[in-house]
Amino acid sequence: MSCAVYRLPAGSKDMQAPHLEDEVYMVLEGKARVRVDTQEQDVGPGTILFIQATTKHSFFDITDDLTLLAMFGPTT
């Protein structure tokens, strides 16, 4: 398992591609929307997201600087 802090400034575009590992994101600061496949939702401090490996996802409509704790782990 590995962890990283991922920061996206307000107004920026999230350019990430699907990953080969399962991911868990915890929103530490900021406000945005996230798209996972075709589903969309608002995210803010305290939001926790599970993204299955190879699933297309991105953050958008970032209204406040977004800081996320990203945790990656091998698929089971």
PDB file of N, CA, C and O in Angstrom:
ATOM      1  N   MET A   1       0.852  -1.176   0.000  1.00  0.00           N
ATOM      2  CA  MET A   1       0.000   0.000   0.000  1.00  0.00           C
ATOM      3  C   MET A   1       0.895   1.235   0.000  1.00  0.00           C
ATOM      4  O   MET A   1       1.965   1.243   0.608  1.00  0.00           O
ATOM      5  N   SER A   2       0.443   2.267  -0.685  1.00  0.00           N
ATOM      6  CA  SER A   2       1.172   3.530  -0.698  1.00  0.00           C
ATOM      7  C   SER A   2       0.188   4.681  -0.530  1.00  0.00           C
ATOM      8  O   SER A   2      -1.009   4.531  -0.776  1.00  0.00           O
ATOM      9  N   CYS A   3       0.706   5.830  -0.108  1.00  0.00           N
ATOM     10  CA  CYS A   3      -0.118   7.025   0.123  1.00  0.00           C
ATOM     11  C   CYS A   3       0.556   8.234  -0.502  1.00  0.00           C
ATOM     12  O   CYS A   3       1.775   8.275  -0.670  1.00  0.00           O
ATOM     13  N   ALA A   4      -0.272   9.219  -0.843  1.00  0.00           N
ATOM     14  CA  ALA A   4       0.239  10.473  -1.381  1.00  0.00           C
ATOM     15  C   ALA A   4      -0.760  11.578  -1.055  1.00  0.00           C
ATOM     16  O   ALA A   4      -1.948  11.317  -0.862  1.00  0.00           O
ATOM     17  N   VAL A   5      -0.276  12.795  -0.997  1.00  0.00           N
ATOM     18  CA  VAL A   5      -1.149  13.958  -0.889  1.00  0.00           C
ATOM     19  C   VAL A   5      -1.287  14.515  -2.297  1.00  0.00           C
ATOM     20  O   VAL A   5      -0.294  14.772  -2.977  1.00  0.00           O
ATOM     21  N   TYR A   6      -2.534  14.697  -2.725  1.00  0.00           N
ATOM     22  CA  TYR A   6      -2.840  15.173  -4.077  1.00  0.00           C
ATOM     23  C   TYR A   6      -3.522  16.517  -3.944  1.00  0.00           C
ATOM     24  O   TYR A   6      -4.545  16.639  -3.271  1.00  0.00           O
ATOM     25  N   ARG A   7      -2.950  17.538  -4.592  1.00  0.00           N
ATOM     26  CA  ARG A   7      -3.507  18.897  -4.503  1.00  0.00           C
ATOM     27  C   ARG A   7      -3.912  19.382  -5.885  1.00  0.00           C
ATOM     28  O   ARG A   7      -3.178  19.228  -6.861  1.00  0.00           O
ATOM     29  N   LEU A   8      -5.105  19.972  -5.943  1.00  0.00           N
ATOM     30  CA  LEU A   8      -5.606  20.580  -7.172  1.00  0.00           C
ATOM     31  C   LEU A   8      -6.096  21.983  -6.837  1.00  0.00           C
ATOM     32  O   LEU A   8      -7.033  22.130  -6.052  1.00  0.00           O
ATOM     33  N   PRO A   9      -5.483  23.021  -7.413  1.00  0.00           N
ATOM     34  CA  PRO A   9      -5.919  24.388  -7.141  1.00  0.00           C
ATOM     35  C   PRO A   9      -7.325  24.645  -7.702  1.00  0.00           C
ATOM     36  O   PRO A   9      -7.749  24.005  -8.664  1.00  0.00           O
ATOM     37  N   ALA A  10      -8.028  25.585  -7.089  1.00  0.00           N
ATOM     38  CA  ALA A  10      -9.346  25.990  -7.587  1.00  0.00           C
ATOM     39  C   ALA A  10      -9.237  26.344  -9.063  1.00  0.00           C
ATOM     40  O   ALA A  10      -8.311  27.039  -9.480  1.00  0.00           O
ATOM     41  N   GLY A  11     -10.198  25.856  -9.851  1.00  0.00           N
ATOM     42  CA  GLY A  11     -10.236  26.158 -11.269  1.00  0.00           C
ATOM     43  C   GLY A  11      -9.367  25.263 -12.140  1.00  0.00           C
ATOM     44  O   GLY A  11      -9.414  25.365 -13.365  1.00  0.00           O
ATOM     45  N   SER A  12      -8.577  24.392 -11.531  1.00  0.00           N
ATOM     46  CA  SER A  12      -7.682  23.546 -12.329  1.00  0.00           C
ATOM     47  C   SER A  12      -8.429  22.351 -12.919  1.00  0.00           C
ATOM     48  O   SER A  12      -9.580  22.077 -12.579  1.00  0.00           O
ATOM     49  N   LYS A  13      -7.738  21.657 -13.805  1.00  0.00           N
ATOM     50  CA  LYS A  13      -8.302  20.476 -14.454  1.00  0.00           C
ATOM     51  C   LYS A  13      -7.518  19.254 -13.991  1.00  0.00           C
ATOM     52  O   LYS A  13      -6.288  19.243 -14.053  1.00  0.00           O
ATOM     53  N   ASP A  14      -8.216  18.236 -13.533  1.00  0.00           N
ATOM     54  CA  ASP A  14      -7.609  16.985 -13.084  1.00  0.00           C
ATOM     55  C   ASP A  14      -7.309  16.143 -14.321  1.00  0.00           C
ATOM     56  O   ASP A  14      -8.227  15.764 -15.050  1.00  0.00           O
ATOM     57  N   MET A  15      -6.041  15.848 -14.563  1.00  0.00           N
ATOM     58  CA  MET A  15      -5.625  15.160 -15.785  1.00  0.00           C
ATOM     59  C   MET A  15      -5.258  13.691 -15.554  1.00  0.00           C
ATOM     60  O   MET A  15      -4.652  13.067 -16.426  1.00  0.00           O
ATOM     61  N   GLN A  16      -5.614  13.134 -14.401  1.00  0.00           N
ATOM     62  CA  GLN A  16      -5.187  11.766 -14.128  1.00  0.00           C
ATOM     63  C   GLN A  16      -5.923  10.743 -14.989  1.00  0.00           C
ATOM     64  O   GLN A  16      -7.045  10.969 -15.443  1.00  0.00           O
ATOM     65  N   ALA A  17      -5.262   9.625 -15.195  1.00  0.00           N
ATOM     66  CA  ALA A  17      -5.824   8.504 -15.938  1.00  0.00           C
ATOM     67  C   ALA A  17      -6.128   7.384 -14.943  1.00  0.00           C
ATOM     68  O   ALA A  17      -5.618   7.403 -13.823  1.00  0.00           O
ATOM     69  N   PRO A  18      -6.945   6.418 -15.333  1.00  0.00           N
ATOM     70  CA  PRO A  18      -7.217   5.294 -14.431  1.00  0.00           C
ATOM     71  C   PRO A  18      -5.918   4.614 -13.986  1.00  0.00           C
ATOM     72  O   PRO A  18      -4.939   4.554 -14.730  1.00  0.00           O
ATOM     73  N   HIS A  19      -5.940   4.109 -12.757  1.00  0.00           N
ATOM     74  CA  HIS A  19      -4.769   3.458 -12.177  1.00  0.00           C
ATOM     75  C   HIS A  19      -4.957   1.943 -12.164  1.00  0.00           C
ATOM     76  O   HIS A  19      -6.075   1.444 -12.287  1.00  0.00           O
ATOM     77  N   LEU A  20      -3.863   1.230 -12.016  1.00  0.00           N
ATOM     78  CA  LEU A  20      -3.905  -0.223 -11.983  1.00  0.00           C
ATOM     79  C   LEU A  20      -4.141  -0.778 -10.584  1.00  0.00           C
ATOM     80  O   LEU A  20      -4.247  -1.991 -10.406  1.00  0.00           O
ATOM     81  N   GLU A  21      -4.223   0.107  -9.587  1.00  0.00           N
ATOM     82  CA  GLU A  21      -4.464  -0.302  -8.208  1.00  0.00           C
ATOM     83  C   GLU A  21      -5.777   0.308  -7.721  1.00  0.00           C
ATOM     84  O   GLU A  21      -6.205   1.353  -8.209  1.00  0.00           O
ATOM     85  N   ASP A  22      -6.414  -0.359  -6.750  1.00  0.00           N
ATOM     86  CA  ASP A  22      -7.565   0.236  -6.081  1.00  0.00           C
ATOM     87  C   ASP A  22      -7.098   1.498  -5.363  1.00  0.00           C
ATOM     88  O   ASP A  22      -5.948   1.589  -4.932  1.00  0.00           O
ATOM     89  N   GLU A  23      -8.009   2.480  -5.239  1.00  0.00           N
ATOM     90  CA  GLU A  23      -7.663   3.743  -4.577  1.00  0.00           C
ATOM     91  C   GLU A  23      -8.730   4.116  -3.556  1.00  0.00           C
ATOM     92  O   GLU A  23      -9.914   3.827  -3.732  1.00  0.00           O
ATOM     93  N   VAL A  24      -8.289   4.755  -2.500  1.00  0.00           N
ATOM     94  CA  VAL A  24      -9.196   5.398  -1.558  1.00  0.00           C
ATOM     95  C   VAL A  24      -8.731   6.848  -1.452  1.00  0.00           C
ATOM     96  O   VAL A  24      -7.554   7.116  -1.211  1.00  0.00           O
ATOM     97  N   TYR A  25      -9.665   7.777  -1.633  1.00  0.00           N
ATOM     98  CA  TYR A  25      -9.381   9.202  -1.467  1.00  0.00           C
ATOM     99  C   TYR A  25     -10.122   9.694  -0.237  1.00  0.00           C
ATOM    100  O   TYR A  25     -11.279   9.336  -0.018  1.00  0.00           O
ATOM    101  N   MET A  26      -9.461  10.513   0.563  1.00  0.00           N
ATOM    102  CA  MET A  26     -10.118  11.238   1.641  1.00  0.00           C
ATOM    103  C   MET A  26      -9.891  12.715   1.375  1.00  0.00           C
ATOM    104  O   MET A  26      -8.751  13.165   1.263  1.00  0.00           O
ATOM    105  N   VAL A  27     -10.987  13.471   1.275  1.00  0.00           N
ATOM    106  CA  VAL A  27     -10.876  14.910   1.028  1.00  0.00           C
ATOM    107  C   VAL A  27     -10.521  15.585   2.351  1.00  0.00           C
ATOM    108  O   VAL A  27     -11.266  15.496   3.326  1.00  0.00           O
ATOM    109  N   LEU A  28      -9.381  16.258   2.367  1.00  0.00           N
ATOM    110  CA  LEU A  28      -8.931  16.972   3.570  1.00  0.00           C
ATOM    111  C   LEU A  28      -9.406  18.416   3.569  1.00  0.00           C
ATOM    112  O   LEU A  28      -9.807  18.943   4.606  1.00  0.00           O
ATOM    113  N   GLU A  29      -9.361  19.058   2.399  1.00  0.00           N
ATOM    114  CA  GLU A  29      -9.768  20.459   2.255  1.00  0.00           C
ATOM    115  C   GLU A  29     -10.336  20.674   0.869  1.00  0.00           C
ATOM    116  O   GLU A  29     -10.016  19.941  -0.066  1.00  0.00           O
ATOM    117  N   GLY A  30     -11.176  21.678   0.742  1.00  0.00           N
ATOM    118  CA  GLY A  30     -11.648  22.114  -0.559  1.00  0.00           C
ATOM    119  C   GLY A  30     -13.015  21.581  -0.929  1.00  0.00           C
ATOM    120  O   GLY A  30     -13.624  20.792  -0.207  1.00  0.00           O
ATOM    121  N   LYS A  31     -13.480  22.047  -2.093  1.00  0.00           N
ATOM    122  CA  LYS A  31     -14.784  21.636  -2.618  1.00  0.00           C
ATOM    123  C   LYS A  31     -14.660  21.425  -4.116  1.00  0.00           C
ATOM    124  O   LYS A  31     -13.988  22.182  -4.816  1.00  0.00           O
ATOM    125  N   ALA A  32     -15.329  20.370  -4.596  1.00  0.00           N
ATOM    126  CA  ALA A  32     -15.299  20.049  -6.024  1.00  0.00           C
ATOM    127  C   ALA A  32     -16.409  19.046  -6.308  1.00  0.00           C
ATOM    128  O   ALA A  32     -17.233  18.734  -5.449  1.00  0.00           O
ATOM    129  N   ARG A  33     -16.401  18.556  -7.534  1.00  0.00           N
ATOM    130  CA  ARG A  33     -17.250  17.431  -7.919  1.00  0.00           C
ATOM    131  C   ARG A  33     -16.322  16.338  -8.427  1.00  0.00           C
ATOM    132  O   ARG A  33     -15.221  16.616  -8.901  1.00  0.00           O
ATOM    133  N   VAL A  34     -16.771  15.104  -8.327  1.00  0.00           N
ATOM    134  CA  VAL A  34     -16.004  13.985  -8.846  1.00  0.00           C
ATOM    135  C   VAL A  34     -16.894  13.174  -9.778  1.00  0.00           C
ATOM    136  O   VAL A  34     -18.086  12.990  -9.530  1.00  0.00           O
ATOM    137  N   ARG A  35     -16.285  12.698 -10.848  1.00  0.00           N
ATOM    138  CA  ARG A  35     -16.973  11.820 -11.794  1.00  0.00           C
ATOM    139  C   ARG A  35     -16.267  10.467 -11.745  1.00  0.00           C
ATOM    140  O   ARG A  35     -15.061  10.376 -11.974  1.00  0.00           O
ATOM    141  N   VAL A  36     -17.037   9.416 -11.444  1.00  0.00           N
ATOM    142  CA  VAL A  36     -16.520   8.047 -11.429  1.00  0.00           C
ATOM    143  C   VAL A  36     -17.355   7.278 -12.443  1.00  0.00           C
ATOM    144  O   VAL A  36     -18.546   7.049 -12.233  1.00  0.00           O
ATOM    145  N   ASP A  37     -16.727   6.884 -13.539  1.00  0.00           N
ATOM    146  CA  ASP A  37     -17.447   6.354 -14.700  1.00  0.00           C
ATOM    147  C   ASP A  37     -18.474   7.404 -15.122  1.00  0.00           C
ATOM    148  O   ASP A  37     -18.083   8.478 -15.579  1.00  0.00           O
ATOM    149  N   THR A  38     -19.760   7.136 -14.985  1.00  0.00           N
ATOM    150  CA  THR A  38     -20.792   8.105 -15.382  1.00  0.00           C
ATOM    151  C   THR A  38     -21.483   8.744 -14.181  1.00  0.00           C
ATOM    152  O   THR A  38     -22.365   9.584 -14.358  1.00  0.00           O
ATOM    153  N   GLN A  39     -21.099   8.363 -12.963  1.00  0.00           N
ATOM    154  CA  GLN A  39     -21.709   8.911 -11.745  1.00  0.00           C
ATOM    155  C   GLN A  39     -20.958  10.171 -11.314  1.00  0.00           C
ATOM    156  O   GLN A  39     -19.732  10.226 -11.403  1.00  0.00           O
ATOM    157  N   GLU A  40     -21.698  11.186 -10.846  1.00  0.00           N
ATOM    158  CA  GLU A  40     -21.091  12.431 -10.350  1.00  0.00           C
ATOM    159  C   GLU A  40     -21.615  12.732  -8.959  1.00  0.00           C
ATOM    160  O   GLU A  40     -22.756  12.410  -8.628  1.00  0.00           O
ATOM    161  N   GLN A  41     -20.761  13.360  -8.138  1.00  0.00           N
ATOM    162  CA  GLN A  41     -21.187  13.792  -6.799  1.00  0.00           C
ATOM    163  C   GLN A  41     -20.311  14.931  -6.312  1.00  0.00           C
ATOM    164  O   GLN A  41     -19.177  15.101  -6.759  1.00  0.00           O
ATOM    165  N   ASP A  42     -20.864  15.717  -5.377  1.00  0.00           N
ATOM    166  CA  ASP A  42     -20.097  16.770  -4.708  1.00  0.00           C
ATOM    167  C   ASP A  42     -19.177  16.127  -3.686  1.00  0.00           C
ATOM    168  O   ASP A  42     -19.520  15.112  -3.079  1.00  0.00           O
ATOM    169  N   VAL A  43     -17.994  16.730  -3.497  1.00  0.00           N
ATOM    170  CA  VAL A  43     -17.075  16.283  -2.456  1.00  0.00           C
ATOM    171  C   VAL A  43     -16.584  17.489  -1.669  1.00  0.00           C
ATOM    172  O   VAL A  43     -16.482  18.596  -2.197  1.00  0.00           O
ATOM    173  N   GLY A  44     -16.284  17.253  -0.402  1.00  0.00           N
ATOM    174  CA  GLY A  44     -15.763  18.276   0.486  1.00  0.00           C
ATOM    175  C   GLY A  44     -15.052  17.604   1.640  1.00  0.00           C
ATOM    176  O   GLY A  44     -14.943  16.378   1.665  1.00  0.00           O
ATOM    177  N   PRO A  45     -14.561  18.382   2.602  1.00  0.00           N
ATOM    178  CA  PRO A  45     -13.819  17.808   3.717  1.00  0.00           C
ATOM    179  C   PRO A  45     -14.589  16.657   4.380  1.00  0.00           C
ATOM    180  O   PRO A  45     -15.770  16.773   4.706  1.00  0.00           O
ATOM    181  N   GLY A  46     -13.872  15.547   4.564  1.00  0.00           N
ATOM    182  CA  GLY A  46     -14.470  14.372   5.195  1.00  0.00           C
ATOM    183  C   GLY A  46     -15.011  13.347   4.212  1.00  0.00           C
ATOM    184  O   GLY A  46     -15.283  12.211   4.601  1.00  0.00           O
ATOM    185  N   THR A  47     -15.174  13.721   2.941  1.00  0.00           N
ATOM    186  CA  THR A  47     -15.654  12.761   1.949  1.00  0.00           C
ATOM    187  C   THR A  47     -14.602  11.675   1.738  1.00  0.00           C
ATOM    188  O   THR A  47     -13.415  11.972   1.598  1.00  0.00           O
ATOM    189  N   ILE A  48     -15.042  10.416   1.715  1.00  0.00           N
ATOM    190  CA  ILE A  48     -14.164   9.288   1.437  1.00  0.00           C
ATOM    191  C   ILE A  48     -14.698   8.577   0.201  1.00  0.00           C
ATOM    192  O   ILE A  48     -15.888   8.276   0.110  1.00  0.00           O
ATOM    193  N   LEU A  49     -13.807   8.314  -0.749  1.00  0.00           N
ATOM    194  CA  LEU A  49     -14.186   7.676  -2.014  1.00  0.00           C
ATOM    195  C   LEU A  49     -13.356   6.425  -2.236  1.00  0.00           C
ATOM    196  O   LEU A  49     -12.146   6.434  -2.012  1.00  0.00           O
ATOM    197  N   PHE A  50     -13.994   5.353  -2.672  1.00  0.00           N
ATOM    198  CA  PHE A  50     -13.284   4.153  -3.112  1.00  0.00           C
ATOM    199  C   PHE A  50     -13.394   4.085  -4.624  1.00  0.00           C
ATOM    200  O   PHE A  50     -14.494   4.150  -5.174  1.00  0.00           O
ATOM    201  N   ILE A  51     -12.258   3.953  -5.298  1.00  0.00           N
ATOM    202  CA  ILE A  51     -12.222   3.852  -6.748  1.00  0.00           C
ATOM    203  C   ILE A  51     -11.561   2.519  -7.100  1.00  0.00           C
ATOM    204  O   ILE A  51     -10.394   2.293  -6.779  1.00  0.00           O
ATOM    205  N   GLN A  52     -12.303   1.658  -7.749  1.00  0.00           N
ATOM    206  CA  GLN A  52     -11.766   0.355  -8.134  1.00  0.00           C
ATOM    207  C   GLN A  52     -10.725   0.521  -9.244  1.00  0.00           C
ATOM    208  O   GLN A  52     -10.850   1.404 -10.092  1.00  0.00           O
ATOM    209  N   ALA A  53      -9.711  -0.321  -9.232  1.00  0.00           N
ATOM    210  CA  ALA A  53      -8.645  -0.282 -10.240  1.00  0.00           C
ATOM    211  C   ALA A  53      -9.230  -0.211 -11.646  1.00  0.00           C
ATOM    212  O   ALA A  53     -10.239  -0.850 -11.944  1.00  0.00           O
ATOM    213  N   THR A  54      -8.596   0.559 -12.489  1.00  0.00           N
ATOM    214  CA  THR A  54      -8.897   0.786 -13.912  1.00  0.00           C
ATOM    215  C   THR A  54     -10.200   1.550 -14.160  1.00  0.00           C
ATOM    216  O   THR A  54     -10.641   1.658 -15.305  1.00  0.00           O
ATOM    217  N   THR A  55     -10.816   2.079 -13.108  1.00  0.00           N
ATOM    218  CA  THR A  55     -12.047   2.851 -13.269  1.00  0.00           C
ATOM    219  C   THR A  55     -11.701   4.291 -13.634  1.00  0.00           C
ATOM    220  O   THR A  55     -10.872   4.921 -12.978  1.00  0.00           O
ATOM    221  N   LYS A  56     -12.336   4.806 -14.679  1.00  0.00           N
ATOM    222  CA  LYS A  56     -12.131   6.196 -15.102  1.00  0.00           C
ATOM    223  C   LYS A  56     -12.730   7.125 -14.042  1.00  0.00           C
ATOM    224  O   LYS A  56     -13.870   6.938 -13.617  1.00  0.00           O
ATOM    225  N   HIS A  57     -11.948   8.133 -13.618  1.00  0.00           N
ATOM    226  CA  HIS A  57     -12.420   9.080 -12.607  1.00  0.00           C
ATOM    227  C   HIS A  57     -11.643  10.390 -12.715  1.00  0.00           C
ATOM    228  O   HIS A  57     -10.498  10.417 -13.165  1.00  0.00           O
ATOM    229  N   SER A  58     -12.297  11.482 -12.288  1.00  0.00           N
ATOM    230  CA  SER A  58     -11.616  12.779 -12.265  1.00  0.00           C
ATOM    231  C   SER A  58     -12.400  13.755 -11.405  1.00  0.00           C
ATOM    232  O   SER A  58     -13.615  13.639 -11.244  1.00  0.00           O
ATOM    233  N   PHE A  59     -11.671  14.720 -10.858  1.00  0.00           N
ATOM    234  CA  PHE A  59     -12.270  15.803 -10.085  1.00  0.00           C
ATOM    235  C   PHE A  59     -12.460  16.991 -11.019  1.00  0.00           C
ATOM    236  O   PHE A  59     -11.616  17.247 -11.877  1.00  0.00           O
ATOM    237  N   PHE A  60     -13.559  17.715 -10.858  1.00  0.00           N
ATOM    238  CA  PHE A  60     -13.846  18.857 -11.725  1.00  0.00           C
ATOM    239  C   PHE A  60     -14.654  19.883 -10.933  1.00  0.00           C
ATOM    240  O   PHE A  60     -14.993  19.646  -9.774  1.00  0.00           O
ATOM    241  N   ASP A  61     -14.960  21.015 -11.550  1.00  0.00           N
ATOM    242  CA  ASP A  61     -15.644  22.118 -10.855  1.00  0.00           C
ATOM    243  C   ASP A  61     -15.022  22.358  -9.485  1.00  0.00           C
ATOM    244  O   ASP A  61     -15.720  22.412  -8.472  1.00  0.00           O
ATOM    245  N   ILE A  62     -13.703  22.501  -9.469  1.00  0.00           N
ATOM    246  CA  ILE A  62     -12.967  22.703  -8.223  1.00  0.00           C
ATOM    247  C   ILE A  62     -13.117  24.169  -7.826  1.00  0.00           C
ATOM    248  O   ILE A  62     -12.482  25.047  -8.410  1.00  0.00           O
ATOM    249  N   THR A  63     -13.965  24.425  -6.824  1.00  0.00           N
ATOM    250  CA  THR A  63     -14.266  25.797  -6.430  1.00  0.00           C
ATOM    251  C   THR A  63     -13.356  26.308  -5.318  1.00  0.00           C
ATOM    252  O   THR A  63     -13.120  27.512  -5.220  1.00  0.00           O
ATOM    253  N   ASP A  64     -12.843  25.412  -4.482  1.00  0.00           N
ATOM    254  CA  ASP A  64     -11.887  25.752  -3.422  1.00  0.00           C
ATOM    255  C   ASP A  64     -10.718  24.787  -3.566  1.00  0.00           C
ATOM    256  O   ASP A  64     -10.922  23.607  -3.850  1.00  0.00           O
ATOM    257  N   ASP A  65      -9.479  25.282  -3.372  1.00  0.00           N
ATOM    258  CA  ASP A  65      -8.296  24.427  -3.487  1.00  0.00           C
ATOM    259  C   ASP A  65      -8.567  23.074  -2.833  1.00  0.00           C
ATOM    260  O   ASP A  65      -8.992  23.008  -1.679  1.00  0.00           O
ATOM    261  N   LEU A  66      -8.317  21.997  -3.576  1.00  0.00           N
ATOM    262  CA  LEU A  66      -8.650  20.650  -3.133  1.00  0.00           C
ATOM    263  C   LEU A  66      -7.386  19.928  -2.671  1.00  0.00           C
ATOM    264  O   LEU A  66      -6.403  19.857  -3.409  1.00  0.00           O
ATOM    265  N   THR A  67      -7.414  19.398  -1.460  1.00  0.00           N
ATOM    266  CA  THR A  67      -6.329  18.591  -0.921  1.00  0.00           C
ATOM    267  C   THR A  67      -6.898  17.234  -0.551  1.00  0.00           C
ATOM    268  O   THR A  67      -7.850  17.132   0.224  1.00  0.00           O
ATOM    269  N   LEU A  68      -6.298  16.187  -1.121  1.00  0.00           N
ATOM    270  CA  LEU A  68      -6.788  14.827  -0.911  1.00  0.00           C
ATOM    271  C   LEU A  68      -5.661  13.953  -0.396  1.00  0.00           C
ATOM    272  O   LEU A  68      -4.505  14.122  -0.785  1.00  0.00           O
ATOM    273  N   LEU A  69      -5.999  13.019   0.482  1.00  0.00           N
ATOM    274  CA  LEU A  69      -5.089  11.944   0.841  1.00  0.00           C
ATOM    275  C   LEU A  69      -5.477  10.780  -0.070  1.00  0.00           C
ATOM    276  O   LEU A  69      -6.610  10.303  -0.031  1.00  0.00           O
ATOM    277  N   ALA A  70      -4.529  10.331  -0.885  1.00  0.00           N
ATOM    278  CA  ALA A  70      -4.780   9.238  -1.829  1.00  0.00           C
ATOM    279  C   ALA A  70      -4.024   8.006  -1.353  1.00  0.00           C
ATOM    280  O   ALA A  70      -2.817   8.054  -1.121  1.00  0.00           O
ATOM    281  N   MET A  71      -4.751   6.902  -1.211  1.00  0.00           N
ATOM    282  CA  MET A  71      -4.147   5.645  -0.767  1.00  0.00           C
ATOM    283  C   MET A  71      -4.335   4.608  -1.877  1.00  0.00           C
ATOM    284  O   MET A  71      -5.445   4.421  -2.375  1.00  0.00           O
ATOM    285  N   PHE A  72      -3.270   3.950  -2.253  1.00  0.00           N
ATOM    286  CA  PHE A  72      -3.280   2.979  -3.340  1.00  0.00           C
ATOM    287  C   PHE A  72      -2.931   1.609  -2.783  1.00  0.00           C
ATOM    288  O   PHE A  72      -2.030   1.479  -1.954  1.00  0.00           O
ATOM    289  N   GLY A  73      -3.643   0.595  -3.238  1.00  0.00           N
ATOM    290  CA  GLY A  73      -3.356  -0.762  -2.804  1.00  0.00           C
ATOM    291  C   GLY A  73      -3.584  -1.746  -3.916  1.00  0.00           C
ATOM    292  O   GLY A  73      -4.366  -1.485  -4.831  1.00  0.00           O
ATOM    293  N   PRO A  74      -2.910  -2.876  -3.852  1.00  0.00           N
ATOM    294  CA  PRO A  74      -3.096  -3.880  -4.883  1.00  0.00           C
ATOM    295  C   PRO A  74      -4.527  -4.416  -4.881  1.00  0.00           C
ATOM    296  O   PRO A  74      -5.173  -4.486  -3.836  1.00  0.00           O
ATOM    297  N   THR A  75      -5.005  -4.787  -6.050  1.00  0.00           N
ATOM    298  CA  THR A  75      -6.341  -5.359  -6.136  1.00  0.00           C
ATOM    299  C   THR A  75      -6.317  -6.751  -5.522  1.00  0.00           C
ATOM    300  O   THR A  75      -5.276  -7.404  -5.455  1.00  0.00           O
ATOM    301  N   THR A  76      -7.487  -7.186  -5.077  1.00  0.00           N
ATOM    302  CA  THR A  76      -7.553  -8.507  -4.427  1.00  0.00           C
ATOM    303  C   THR A  76      -8.156  -9.545  -5.329  1.00  0.00           C
ATOM    304  O   THR A  76      -8.283 -10.705  -4.937  1.00  0.00           O
TER     305      THR A  76
END
